[in-house]
Amino acid sequence: MTSETLPRAFVWRRLHSLMGLWLVLFLMEHLLVNSQAALLLGDNAQGFVRGVNAIHNLPYLQVIEMVLLGVPFAIHMVWGVRYLFTSKFNSHRSHGSQPALPYSRNRAYTWQRLTSWILLVGIILHVAKFRFIDYPDSLNQGENSYYFLPVTIDKGLYTVAGRLGAKLYSPDQITQAWKEFEDRQDEQALVAASKTFSETGVYDPQEEMILTSAQNYQQKLQWLKVLQKQEIGQHQVVAVAKDFGTISVLAVRDTFKNPLYAGLYTLFVLAACFHGFNGLWTFCITWGVVLRVAAQQRILRWAWGLMIIVAFLGLASIWGTYWLNLRT
């Protein structure tokens, strides 16, 4: 008996398909969480905050993101780029220069490739913006955590930040805070005194008071240093929140109040939804989930229905977070 190995290209195509299914599930979860910043009116985006905090507080989050998102995205994108450079479109009129097959599924194939370009650029820019450029600085001090992010001032920012429990600091307030801190010479003396203590193994109430005060002073110093290092642009303040979900909703709000960003993300979301759910239908055909033509048509209608629902959630998060729910 001889065994035949599967062609490498076949294995990669199937792996590309499986990773695509996983990314569709992620897209649904991602837009469902994001939509809670817009659709739950009067909730102050608490559904969004809870969802983001639940994810952010997962143990070994960076490993999870790398394995469950980074690897699937890399596999799907690398093989997808290969498709982009080897596939040819023939669903449009060619005036006789080449075969033209203007059928609906052939047009869908063309749009699948075109949306791939949008997603390739969009995903890179999206990750760059929210994971690097606009990613908040953090500071952990015992049981307390603080997250810092510059945001642009608008008329409703102060009331929204107040409802969310975030604090806002202008450049003048930061300067004043430093001045007041530097005037606390008594606490500076306590810090100096604490450095002279040696471990005796004997409890001393006075030593406890001095060490506690010195630690509080050092924590305040760390907090002010992180606050001061924020690069504040014109018409900006620094938002400080005690959880990642709150600072994230302020970052999303700050992004989507800009019509240019809202427009670009609209294109991004529509491309992602079409690409994902057209790919979901293709997945069902490729893996033999549905074989009969009638069943394939039913699955196609289900895929379009899911696409519309998920696209609505995505567009709601873009146009509703600031303009509908958290404007004032």
WOTA-V512065 format. One record per backbone hydrogen bond with DSSP energy under -1.0 kcal/mol. CO is the residue of the C=O (numbers start at 1). NH is the residue of the N-H. E is the energy in kcal/mol with one decimal. If there is no record, write none. Layout:
BEGIN
co,nh,e
CO,NH,E
CO,NH,E
END
This chain:
BEGIN
co,nh,e
7,11,-2.0
8,12,-2.4
9,13,-2.2
10,14,-2.3
11,15,-2.5
12,16,-2.7
13,17,-2.0
14,18,-2.4
15,19,-2.6
16,20,-1.7
17,21,-1.8
18,22,-2.0
19,23,-2.1
20,24,-1.8
21,25,-1.8
22,26,-2.0
23,27,-2.5
24,28,-2.1
25,29,-2.1
26,30,-3.1
27,31,-2.4
28,32,-1.8
29,33,-2.3
30,34,-2.3
31,35,-2.1
33,36,-1.1
34,37,-1.8
35,38,-1.8
35,39,-2.9
39,41,-1.8
40,43,-1.9
43,46,-1.6
45,49,-2.5
46,50,-2.8
47,51,-2.2
48,52,-2.8
49,53,-2.6
50,54,-2.4
51,55,-1.8
52,56,-3.1
53,57,-2.1
55,58,-1.5
60,64,-2.4
61,65,-3.0
62,66,-2.1
63,67,-2.6
64,68,-3.1
65,69,-1.6
65,70,-2.9
66,71,-2.4
69,73,-2.7
70,74,-2.5
71,75,-2.7
72,76,-2.6
73,77,-2.8
74,78,-2.7
75,79,-2.1
76,80,-1.8
77,81,-2.7
78,82,-1.5
79,83,-1.9
80,84,-2.2
81,85,-1.7
82,86,-1.0
83,87,-2.7
90,101,-3.9
94,97,-1.7
101,103,-1.9
103,107,-2.5
104,108,-2.2
105,109,-1.8
106,110,-2.0
107,111,-2.7
108,112,-2.2
109,113,-1.7
110,114,-2.3
111,115,-2.9
113,117,-1.0
114,118,-1.4
115,119,-2.6
116,120,-2.5
117,121,-2.0
118,122,-3.0
119,123,-2.9
120,124,-1.2
121,125,-2.3
122,126,-2.8
123,127,-2.6
124,128,-2.2
125,129,-2.4
126,130,-2.4
127,131,-2.1
128,133,-3.1
129,134,-3.9
137,148,-2.8
139,146,-2.3
141,144,-2.1
144,141,-3.3
146,139,-2.2
147,241,-2.2
148,137,-1.9
149,239,-3.0
151,237,-2.4
154,157,-1.2
156,160,-2.4
157,161,-2.9
158,162,-2.0
159,163,-2.2
160,164,-1.9
161,166,-2.7
167,240,-2.9
169,238,-2.8
170,174,-2.2
171,175,-2.3
172,176,-2.4
173,177,-2.3
174,178,-2.0
175,179,-2.1
176,180,-2.5
177,181,-2.0
178,182,-2.5
179,183,-1.0
181,184,-1.5
183,185,-2.1
184,188,-1.4
185,189,-2.1
186,190,-1.6
187,191,-2.1
188,192,-2.0
189,193,-2.3
190,194,-2.4
191,195,-1.0
193,196,-1.6
194,197,-1.0
204,208,-2.3
205,209,-2.1
206,210,-2.2
207,211,-2.7
208,212,-2.5
209,213,-2.3
210,214,-2.4
211,215,-2.3
212,216,-2.4
213,217,-2.1
214,218,-2.3
215,219,-2.4
216,220,-2.2
217,221,-2.2
218,222,-2.3
219,223,-2.5
220,224,-2.4
221,225,-2.1
222,226,-2.2
223,227,-2.1
224,228,-2.7
225,229,-1.7
230,232,-1.1
233,236,-1.3
235,153,-2.9
237,151,-2.7
238,169,-2.1
239,149,-2.0
240,167,-2.7
241,147,-2.6
243,247,-1.6
244,248,-2.0
245,249,-2.1
246,250,-1.6
247,251,-1.7
248,252,-2.6
249,253,-2.5
250,254,-2.3
251,255,-1.7
252,256,-2.6
253,257,-1.1
255,258,-1.3
258,262,-2.4
259,263,-2.5
260,264,-2.4
261,265,-2.8
262,266,-1.7
263,267,-1.9
264,268,-2.1
265,269,-2.9
266,270,-2.4
267,271,-2.3
268,272,-2.3
269,273,-2.7
270,274,-2.4
271,275,-2.6
272,276,-2.7
273,277,-2.4
274,278,-2.5
275,279,-1.6
276,280,-1.5
277,281,-1.7
278,282,-2.0
279,283,-2.5
280,284,-1.9
281,285,-1.6
282,286,-3.2
283,287,-2.5
284,289,-1.9
284,290,-1.4
285,288,-1.2
292,296,-2.3
293,297,-2.0
294,298,-1.8
295,299,-2.5
296,300,-2.0
297,301,-2.0
298,302,-2.3
299,303,-2.6
300,304,-2.4
301,305,-2.4
302,306,-2.6
303,307,-2.3
304,308,-2.3
305,309,-2.1
306,310,-2.8
307,311,-2.5
308,312,-2.1
309,313,-2.0
310,314,-2.3
311,315,-2.9
312,316,-2.5
313,317,-1.9
314,318,-1.5
315,319,-2.8
316,320,-2.3
320,324,-1.1
320,325,-2.9
321,326,-1.9
END
